């Protein structure tokens, strides 16, 4: 390929990557193809569809004005569950529940209807989806709490599309300013209101002052005036009728201890939004009369139609994996056909419906048993599948190839316009680089499998290709994937847990390399033993399979594979199962990378989300294995500790930086997740969500909304018994890795610095970074203090230096605590110290500046003691004059 062609291919790849990031596409100021999907477990309710349309129609004009005439919603697609009545809705092409921008589903905690956005990456990065509950969409009383649905949608859209964060903080609703005034955590500061103790949360119904901090004690709430003059901000309180703008550089509250300031380097939401690619070369529309209400298209998918298009060059491993897919993974009632190709295509079987185990076995019997020719003519296979599938809208093709084929451009346009979703699996480094383009353009999945024989990656990839319908009850979950080279007469012995959410259609599948199979022994939790005679063996393709009858016993199963040969060989064990109960979702694992193409030395982040329904699962052990085209795999232990790459602690999303790469090319990712007990968090304060407004002051009268449903006393549920899961991620590409010495990286930014004052000392705590990002141990810390957060942000190295000679950094991920006695920063009755820090590695590279922590010591003067003590003793309520004294009005 010449230089121009190579550059063109690179540009095409980048365009495809960008196009795959979101369902909605912006054209001439209008978002098109915004996708909403209703969860398949919800009962049919036409009000949901009407409410979605009304919400987006209202949101469109509100968004247009909020973005100063730049963007609005032109069209939306709504995906209706297949379980609802067929009303001749249009058939979807590439749209699935798993790809939706907006999902409508039951709440993620027992009583909560908070609209929220799953958002776990850095500032300015798109979120995953917006979640609305049916109750939010159909019950009008919630508009007093969250504002109109259209306004709430724009609040969440800003999270999802532009990666901004909330400007309030439920954990720190008040703070002390640089000028020693207590304020509400908000943006802008122009919003007015009063302070009220919410029902049952204070001993006497009064708001009282904490004598140590100078702030209200827990239970006090800021109640806004319903009629305001302030116009911002949408990311604080969009429910107010006057609020029509995002906070900008002129009115942004940079002192507020909210997530927007912490995550976005104290920039306003409008500054972040303006830097979005949506606003590049996108000036305000000059004629707002051309803005029409959005159009809506209702879609409904019925049958799943799949065609396996298989390269005949990698027959043994391919047969093992495709057979596993047909016998265990593909959902009941799906239609499946098989095509093979080498230099030409061949139909092995037209589509057959899977209605029984016998139908599955019949399909598996059509899999190729002998290698094809040396040439891989991908288009021959795809076009044959295209011809035989009929109406292709929403149908799927699983393309597997390991051959070099530079002629895919011949059928590229035809295939991406066919309406089929094309999933691609490339095996080894010889597979054509252009193959992934089919997936990118059709919304399919793309996988890479290394050529090494000591991996079960091809089996794992096939277990990951599910319908994307959201119906987890009828989908198989991979419990275990073990693969190891075992010496002569040695054993592969492991324990795997079948948890209480699983147990139907449970399979144990072993593979081997040598002529004779290994001896197999499997013991269930009650001591019942299964041996080789209980397994069904395929001696040609080296597979042994056992299906556990009925519901598999929960708890720990132990399997042993014994190599009966003198020579070493690779033995594998794969375990899959389905949900035991249609009303209880299984523990689910989803993997993702921060990018799917990366240029060295830029770092990436590996993410693994562990959830039970929509609730996060905590305390799991999560290991990510990253495999390159060439070179040894990289193993990373992922954490959910709110430090380094992990934005929110205990949200069930585990992460780690990936910055060391053996070379250029395709990479694959596999995650192994296990826990000795299942810990599920059921809380109302996760991720980015619209604020629950406790009430309003209207015409001088206090009007309270219904009290927020209390979180469960302990929002952590611990269940007996652990679980195991294995999940894989789509392939990603690394470029520009040098042949010589690699770059040296600084420690990662400290994002969880906390400061408090105790015994006249400032006590700091944070999570230790590494020498390189979050790996290893930093060499030292540099801690500085100031009376002004602006000074720390703008002139860090000119502020007061703290003596850290006694402070030795611990390994990355450890909790650090350090106390020091500063020079007195005392103004009036409040001592305020702002602290920031950075880590330094062994070659004196500095991390980015940490978040700025504030330590406050409140010393009430004599003339404040009487009203405060009286309030504390319950003798009287705090009055307006007391608030003015305290700087809280």
Beta strands, then each sheet from edge to edge (+ up, - down):
strand 1: 25-27
strand 2: 30-32
strand 3: 34-38
strand 4: 72-73
strand 5: 75-80
strand 6: 102-104
strand 7: 116-118
strand 8: 129-132
strand 9: 174-176
strand 10: 182-184
strand 11: 193-197
strand 12: 220-225
strand 13: 295-300
strand 14: 305-311
strand 15: 335-341
strand 16: 345-353
strand 17: 396-401
strand 18: 421-427
strand 19: 446-449
strand 20: 476-486
strand 21: 491-498
strand 22: 502-511
strand 23: 519-523
strand 24: 529-531
strand 25: 536-538
strand 26: 543-548
strand 27: 555-562
strand 28: 569-579
strand 29: 587-593
strand 30: 597-599
strand 31: 604-612
strand 32: 615-618
strand 33: 621-628
strand 34: 634-638
strand 35: 653-658
strand 36: 665-675
strand 37: 678-681
strand 38: 688-689
strand 39: 695-698
strand 40: 701-704
strand 41: 716-719
strand 42: 723-735
strand 43: 754-758
strand 44: 761-767
strand 45: 780-786
strand 46: 800-801
strand 47: 815-820
strand 48: 826-827
strand 49: 830-840
strand 50: 853-858
sheet 1: 1+ 2- 4-
sheet 2: 13+ 5+ 3+ 6+ 8+ 7- 38+
sheet 3: 9+ 10-
sheet 4: 11+ 12- 39- 40+
sheet 5: 16+ 15- 14- 17- 18- 19-
sheet 6: 20+ 28- 22+ 26- 25+
sheet 7: 21+ 27- 23+ 24-
sheet 8: 29+ 31- 32+ 37- 41+
sheet 9: 29+ 31- 35+
sheet 10: 30+ 42+ 36- 33+ 34-
sheet 11: 43+ 44- 47+
sheet 12: 46+ 45- 49+ 48-
sheet 13: 46+ 45- 49+ 50-
end
